[in-house]
Amino acid sequence: MGRGMASLTLVVAACLAVLAVACGGEEEGGGPPTGTPAAAETPTPSEVEEVQGITPTQIILGSHFAQSGTWGAAYAPVLDGMRAYFKYVNEEEGGVCGREIVFKVEDDQYLPSGAVEVVSKLLDRDKVFAMIGCLGTAAHAAVWEDLNERGVPDLWIMSGAHMFGAEPEKYPWSIPGLPDYYVEGTIFGKYISENFPGKKVGILYQNDDYGQDELAGLKNGLDPEKNELVSEQSYEITAISIRSQVTNLKNDGAEVVVGACIPPGCAQLVREADRLGWHPQYFLGYVNSDPMMFQYVGQPELLEGAITLGATKLSDWTDDPAVAEHHRIMNEYGTMPAGNFTMVGHAVGWGTVAALRNTCDDLTPQGLMNSIYDYYRDFEGEFSMPGLTSTLSPTDHLLAESMMLLEARVEDGKGRWEFMSEETIYFEKLSEE
């Protein structure tokens, strides 16, 4: 996997769901966007009125998203951020394109079977115009091919699984909203070999595309002459306990542990390790980069020095006008306090509205895709770290590929994530490999 890079101090991969855009779906498929997007014909007003999910007064959007159980609690802030932003737009800006945004979300319980069931309802019962911000690697893998076959733009997938962005020509309607997990694993591997030479490495990974991509990336990034990968421990997302896997990691002699797990799993990793009196250096997937991770662990000091990745401004940077406005919106329209994950949801909503505004005279699935490609050219989002831009095209569906290392810091019993440096390493786009 060819990658160009500058310095090896801090590493870069893809933008953490910087911004997202809404998507459209016609009642009966429609051809995927191919060639030059601008070639699409602009429909007449009567044709627009017949587009699924578009009425004279509403734009209906949909998402499958875990809303119950452990996973629902873990990512509730992302969903609350999306909902709060749409409420704000409807209340203070009169909606978009003269229409109210209606956001329908169905609980898939983070399961593939659940995603299949609820997406069918959203498309066939609720007649949504678009699917945005759908959560979960395994859950979305069960529905994305059907969405592409039906010509439903499927944007800002809340997963970094390599497959979702690897073949834009084959899956033209799907665009991931999170960094590629393979790249993240590669970043961790390279940083470990540069900064922890001689240390034995272990990995706990979710046994699906997420974890397997991270494992493959870690192996790609580690220098075998500097670090040995001594333990590979997988777990199922339905597992109640991962005690045996953590015990195996310790017994195998791992001194550095990569956690390719979502917050409940990674929190259990840290707690179980402490129970064993074992405190390795942790590298946790960026899906854990919210302040709530310290609450999941329960003892913030156990995360002191843990490393993760990020590319957006942090929620406690309230002197920044965009972050301050996010706090205001969450206070007035949300149900949860502002955090890094609510900012991800806000960004999905912001990008959705921006793309819709850019195509009010062509509210069709094709029109929306055209708008996305036009809007996201060397684009820098309001929450992006300065200089980190994103570009999208029909042949490149990776929103952006730049991140920086975050470290867990604990003070007075409270934990927070802080950027370690502003230096970065840039990787060539996966689409150019």
Secondary structure as GFF3:
##gff-version 3
##sequence-region A 1 433
A	DSSP	three_ten_helix	37	39	.	.	.	ID=ss1
A	DSSP	alpha_helix	45	49	.	.	.	ID=ss2
A	DSSP	beta_strand	58	64	.	.	.	ID=ss3
A	DSSP	alpha_helix	69	74	.	.	.	ID=ss4
A	DSSP	alpha_helix	76	93	.	.	.	ID=ss5
A	DSSP	beta_strand	100	106	.	.	.	ID=ss6
A	DSSP	alpha_helix	112	120	.	.	.	ID=ss7
A	DSSP	pi_helix	121	125	.	.	.	ID=ss8
A	DSSP	beta_strand	130	132	.	.	.	ID=ss9
A	DSSP	alpha_helix	137	141	.	.	.	ID=ss10
A	DSSP	alpha_helix	144	149	.	.	.	ID=ss11
A	DSSP	beta_strand	154	157	.	.	.	ID=ss12
A	DSSP	alpha_helix	163	166	.	.	.	ID=ss13
A	DSSP	beta_strand	174	176	.	.	.	ID=ss14
A	DSSP	alpha_helix	181	195	.	.	.	ID=ss15
A	DSSP	beta_strand	201	206	.	.	.	ID=ss16
A	DSSP	alpha_helix	209	221	.	.	.	ID=ss17
A	DSSP	beta_strand	229	235	.	.	.	ID=ss18
A	DSSP	alpha_helix	243	251	.	.	.	ID=ss19
A	DSSP	beta_strand	256	260	.	.	.	ID=ss20
A	DSSP	alpha_helix	263	275	.	.	.	ID=ss21
A	DSSP	beta_strand	281	284	.	.	.	ID=ss22
A	DSSP	three_ten_helix	286	288	.	.	.	ID=ss23
A	DSSP	alpha_helix	292	297	.	.	.	ID=ss24
A	DSSP	three_ten_helix	300	303	.	.	.	ID=ss25
A	DSSP	beta_strand	307	310	.	.	.	ID=ss26
A	DSSP	alpha_helix	321	333	.	.	.	ID=ss27
A	DSSP	alpha_helix	340	357	.	.	.	ID=ss28
A	DSSP	alpha_helix	365	375	.	.	.	ID=ss29
A	DSSP	beta_strand	404	411	.	.	.	ID=ss30
A	DSSP	beta_strand	414	419	.	.	.	ID=ss31
A	DSSP	three_ten_helix	430	432	.	.	.	ID=ss32
###
